[in-house]
Amino acid sequence: MPFPCIFQMQHHDAANNPRELRVVQAKGVTWEELSALIAAHEVALSSGEGVLKDGRRTAVTRLSYGDVWLCVKEYRPVGLLDRIKDRLRG
């Protein structure tokens, strides 16, 4: 599987849709592989294992996927301005 795989997860409506995913770039990665990476990222955040940063604006985890180590970065819009910028980006 070719890397890097770059994607962005965003929280918009926590009550109805706790996670909305927007893929920024994922060349050579299938949706199944991307889903597995996201699931592993969420498990790491829940367990605390492999968490490099779990802040208000971003979360970064270090994951082993097959024989490759990689980092997954999650962007979390914090305020109204962040949400407006995200909507304008598409």
MITIRO-899104 format. One line per 5 residues: number of its first residue (from 1); their letters; for each residue z, y, x of C-alpha. Coordinates in nm, 2 decimals. Each point is the difference from the previous one (the first is absolute). Example, Ala and Ser with C-alpha at 12.3 -4.5 7.8 and 13.67 -1.06 7.14 Angstrom:
<recs>
1	AS	0.78:-0.45:1.23 ~ -0.07:0.34:0.14
</recs>
This chain:
<recs>
1	MPFPC	0.00:0.00:0.00 ~ -0.10:0.33:0.16 ~ 0.26:0.28:0.02 ~ 0.10:0.28:-0.03 ~ 0.05:-0.01:-0.37
6	IFQMQ	0.11:0.33:-0.14 ~ 0.11:0.05:-0.36 ~ 0.22:0.24:-0.19 ~ 0.25:-0.09:-0.28 ~ 0.11:0.27:-0.22
11	HHDAA	0.27:0.03:-0.27 ~ -0.11:0.20:-0.31 ~ 0.16:-0.12:-0.32 ~ 0.31:-0.21:0.09 ~ 0.07:-0.09:-0.37
16	NNPRE	-0.34:-0.13:-0.09 ~ -0.16:-0.09:0.33 ~ 0.24:-0.01:0.29 ~ -0.27:-0.03:0.26 ~ -0.35:0.13:-0.01
21	LRVVQ	-0.22:-0.10:0.29 ~ -0.27:0.20:0.16 ~ -0.19:-0.16:0.29 ~ -0.09:0.25:0.26 ~ -0.19:-0.24:0.23
26	AKGVT	0.00:-0.38:0.03 ~ -0.31:-0.11:0.19 ~ -0.04:-0.38:0.02 ~ 0.31:-0.07:-0.21 ~ -0.02:-0.19:-0.33
31	WEELS	0.20:0.11:-0.30 ~ 0.20:-0.32:0.03 ~ 0.09:0.09:0.36 ~ 0.08:0.35:-0.10 ~ 0.22:-0.12:-0.28
36	ALIAA	0.19:-0.23:0.24 ~ 0.06:0.28:0.24 ~ 0.13:0.23:-0.28 ~ 0.23:-0.29:-0.12 ~ 0.13:-0.05:0.35
41	HEVAL	0.06:0.37:0.04 ~ 0.21:0.00:-0.32 ~ 0.19:-0.31:0.11 ~ 0.08:0.17:0.33 ~ 0.12:0.31:-0.17
46	SSGEG	0.22:-0.20:-0.23 ~ 0.15:-0.21:0.27 ~ 0.01:0.26:0.27 ~ -0.16:-0.23:0.25 ~ -0.29:0.16:0.19
51	VLKDG	0.07:0.35:-0.14 ~ -0.08:0.27:0.25 ~ 0.05:0.29:-0.25 ~ 0.11:0.02:-0.36 ~ 0.01:0.37:-0.08
56	RRTAV	-0.05:0.22:-0.29 ~ -0.37:0.08:0.08 ~ -0.11:-0.31:0.19 ~ 0.09:-0.37:0.06 ~ -0.13:-0.19:0.30
61	TRLSY	0.04:-0.37:0.06 ~ -0.10:-0.23:0.28 ~ -0.16:-0.33:-0.13 ~ -0.13:-0.32:0.15 ~ -0.32:-0.11:-0.17
66	GDVWL	-0.14:-0.31:0.15 ~ -0.01:0.06:0.37 ~ -0.02:0.38:-0.04 ~ 0.29:0.25:0.00 ~ -0.07:0.32:-0.20
71	CVKEY	0.18:0.29:-0.16 ~ -0.03:0.09:-0.36 ~ 0.06:0.36:-0.10 ~ 0.08:0.10:-0.36 ~ -0.03:0.36:-0.10
76	RPVGL	0.24:0.12:-0.27 ~ -0.09:0.32:-0.18 ~ 0.33:0.19:-0.04 ~ -0.06:0.30:-0.21 ~ -0.25:0.16:-0.24
81	LDRIK	-0.21:0.15:0.28 ~ -0.04:-0.35:0.16 ~ -0.11:-0.14:-0.33 ~ -0.25:0.28:-0.06 ~ -0.15:-0.04:0.35
86	DRLRG	-0.03:-0.38:-0.06 ~ -0.18:0.06:-0.34 ~ -0.24:0.24:0.16 ~ -0.08:-0.25:0.28 ~ -0.12:-0.24:-0.26
</recs>
